[in-house]
């Protein structure tokens, strides 16, 4: 376990990296390098690796380690790296952490236990055990639409007392609980990170430390500008930039809410990914890709010339 005082504060713009794969599901490391380089050059603060947007639940531990290794080599210490261990039980998460230890991630990420319903007491014990074992600080990941087990606010507040828990990425969309948490007295080392793109601006304006964005894989520049405006406490500018992000979100809306396939299709059109999903049947068809193209053309991100 590390001393949290010695760790860089968990904050800023943290892309949840997509994972380019071919039509057989094999990872395209050249395009992963290209996407990572684009995001670093734009000025991101860190990376969320093998998370939901990175299709981490469909990767083997060996594949996750290989992806992390490539991103670490490219980043050259310029940004902090969060290794997501998306696994259904405490012991499996701990076993996966062991595989990452030699690569020295800056943070480990874990969700609640999933598949079976669990109480808040079990969730607390789950995260405490992981935090106690982990050699680096743990980020709580609240995404109940995937795990079906929500981390309630009182549970989060209880877990802020743990020295090796760095913060929470909240993708629940429950902004009431998130804002209440931000305005509650917790240790200074604990970070509140918003994980829903529609709520980035409101989160920064109420005092959030940072955001994790999947949509930002397509166009990260507005997010960087938003964080700069938030640091300058320019709330009106933050709100203006949120409108740009809302317009970008249209590429998901036009596909009927196919979030990751739409993001991958857009990044593919921009030359930094492939359209293929690890679960092949989820890949967008030509009709939906054409809809995505129209959105990014309208935003001035793509030219057919």
N, C-alpha and C positions, 0 to 999 in steps of 0.2 A: 504494500500500500504506500502511496506517495503522500507527501505533504502538499495539500491544496494550495498553500501560500506560494509554493514554487512553480505552480503551473500558470501558463498564460490564461487570462480570463477567456472564458467561452463566450464569444460575442461576434456580432457582425453578420456578414452574408455568407451562408454556408450552403452551397449547392448540394443537393442529393443527386449524386452522379448517376446518369443513365448508363446502361451497359450494352454497347453495340455487339450483336451476335449475327452469325450468318444464318442461312435458311435451315441449317442443321442444328442450330443452337450453340455452336462453338463461338467462343469469345473472339472478337476482332480487336486485338490489342493495339494495332496501328491507329484505328479510329478512336479507341479509348484514350490513347496518348494525345491525339489531335484535340479531342473535346476537353481534356484536362488542361492542356496548354492554353486553349482559348480562355477558359475560366480564370486561370492563374494570371494571364496577361491582362485581364479586365480588372483585377484587383480584389478577388474574393479573399475572405479571411480564413476559410477552412473548407474541408470536404466531409460530407456524410457519405460513407462508402458502404456498398452492399445493403442499403436500406430498401424501402418499399419501391422507390423509383428505380433503383438499381436491380430490381427483381431478386433481391437477396434471399427471399424465402424459397426460391427455386434453384439455388446454387448449392453445390457441395461445399464443405468446409475448405477443401483443397482449392477449389475455384475462387472462393472468397479471399483466401490468402494470396493467391496469384494476382488477383485484381488489385488488392491492397498494395502489394509489392511494386507493381507497375506505377501506380499513382504516387507512391512514396518516392520512387526514383525520379519521376518527372518533376515533382514538387520541390525537391531539393531543400526541404526545410523552410520553404517560404510561407507555408500555411500550416495550420494544425489539421490533424487527420483523425476522424472519428470512425472507428471500426464497428459497424453494426453486426451484432450477433443475433439475428432473428431466428430464435429457436423456441419451442413450446414449453420447455421445462427448465428448472433451475440448473440441474446437473448438466444438461446438454449445453446450456449457455457457458457454464464454467469450463467444460471440455473444449468448447470452441475458443474461448479466451486463451487457453493454453497454446493453441495453434498460432495465435497472433503474437505471443509474448516476445519472440525473437525479433519481430519487426517493429517493436516499440511504438505502437499507436499512441497518440496523445490522449485519446478517450476511447472507452468502450461504450457501446449503446446496447440496451436490451429493452424488449417489450415485456408486458405482463405475460404470465403463463397463458397459453391459449389452447383451444379446442374444447377443454372442459371449463365450465363456469367456476370461478374462484371468488372467494370473499376478499374484502380489503385487507383483512389480517394476513391472509395467505400471500397477497400481493406485497405487503410490507416485508414479510419474512423472505420472500423471493428476492427482492431487490437488496435487502440487507446482506444476504448470503453472497450474492454476486459482488456487491461493493466490498465486502470483507476479503473476498478472494482476489479481486482484480488488482493487478499491480499499478494500474492507472485509474484515474477518476471515471466514474460511471455516469452516463447520461440516461435518465429515464425517458422512455419513448411511449407517449400516450396516443394510441391509434385504435380506439375501440371498434371502429368500423371494420377492422381487419381481425383483431384479436377477440372481440366480443366481451372483453373485460376492461372496463374503464378504470383509470386511476383517478379516484375522487380527490377533490382539493384537499380534504383533511389528511388523506394518505400522503399526498405530496408534501404537505407541511410537516408531517411526522418524519418523512424521509430527508428533509432538509437538515435535520439534526445530525445526519451521518456525515462524517468528515470526508469520506471518499465518494460522495455523490456530488457531481458538478452542476447539475441542472436538469431541466426537463425540456424535451421537444414535444410540444403539444399540437397534434394534428387532429384533435377531436372536433374542432369547430365550435367548442363551447367557450365562447369569448367571455361570458359572465364569470365563469370560474377562473379563466386565465387572468382576466383583469383584476379580480379579487386577489389572486395569488401575487401578482406584481405589486399590489398595494398593501401586502402583508409583510410584516417584519420577519425577514429570514436572514441567515448568514450572508455576508457580502460576497462570499465565494460562490453562491448559488445563482445560476443564470436561468432566466425565463426566455425560452426560444419558441417563437411562433412557427408552426408548420403548415399553415393554411394560407395560400397565396392571397386570397381575398381579404385576409385579416392582417397582412403585413403592416400596412400604414397605421391602422388603428392600434396595433400592438406596439409599434415604435412610439406612437404618440402618447401611449399610457405608461411607457417606461420599460418596455421589453429590451433585453440585451441583444437580441439578434433574431434571425430568421433562418430556417432551412427551407429551401425552395427546390421543387422538382421542375416547375415550369420555367425557372430561370436558366435551365439547360439550353433553352432556345435562344433567349435574349437576356443576358445577365446585367447589361449596363444600367437599366432603370433601377435595379435592386441596389447596385453600388451607389448610385446617386441618392437613393432613398436613405441609405444608412448614413451617408455624409450629411444629408439634411437633418436627419434625426439627431446626430451628434451636435449639430449647430442649433438644435431646438427650434428648427424652422418647420413648425407643424403644418402650415399652409402648403409649403413645398412638398412635404411628405404626402399630403392629400392629393396634390396634383399628380405626383408620380404613381400613386395608387391607381389613378384612372388609366394610366398607360398599362399597368399590369392587368387591370380588368379587361382592357381591350385585347391584350395578349391571351387572356383566358378564353377568348372566343374560339380559339382553335380546339379547345376541349368541348365547348358547348356545341359546335357544329357537328361533332362526331357523336353526339348523344351521350357525352360524359365518359368517353373511353380515354381516361386520363393518360396513362403511360403510353399506350399505342399512339395517341395523338402527339404527345411530346416527342417520341422517337421519330415519328414521321416528319415532323417539322425540322428536327435537327438533321435528319437525313437529307431533306431538301436543301439544307444549308451546308451539306458536305461534311458533316462531322459524326455521322452515325449510320446505322442501317435501320430499315423499317421493322426488321424482324423482332418478334417477341420470343422470349425463351419458351413460353408455351405457344407454339406456332400458330394455333388457331385463333389467337387473340390479335394477330397482326392486322393492321388496317388494310382494307381493300382499296382498289384504285379510286373508287367513287369518293370515299372518305378522305383519301390523301389529296384529291383535287380540292376538296372543301378546305382542308388545312392550308394548301398552297394559296388559295384566294385570301385567307386571313393574313398570312405573312407577307403577301404582296401588298395588301392594303396598308400594312404597318411599315412598309418600305424596307423590309428585311430581305426580300428576295426579288431578283430580276430574272426574267426569262430570256434576256438577251445573251 
